[in-house]
Amino acid sequence: MASKLEELINTVQREVTRLVTLHQDLRGEVDAANLIEIRERQAVLDSTIAELKKRAEEAERRGERLAILESQFSELKKQFEEKDRRSWQFWLGVGVVVITFVANLTINLLMFFARKPG
């Protein structure tokens, strides 16, 4: 009976050893599968990060260009307002000259016709 018990214990120990080996193999495969999946996800994340950095740089360059365009537009607007103001000043000056000329002509004509002959 002792030998049968020893035989059963040896059989159980062999099965346990076989199960431990299978468990280690299975764990190795699971680790490898997870590692591959993690590497694939990491590759996707790396490409996404690279694309986001590229877009951020493009947005920054667009922002710089937009700032330049805004300053140029502001400068053009100031120049247009200055030109408009000067135009009004010119036409106001022309109007004053014409009014002065007409008033002077009127006064001279009145003086000419108001003189008494002789």
Residue pairs with C-beta under 8 A, 6 or more apart in sequence:
none
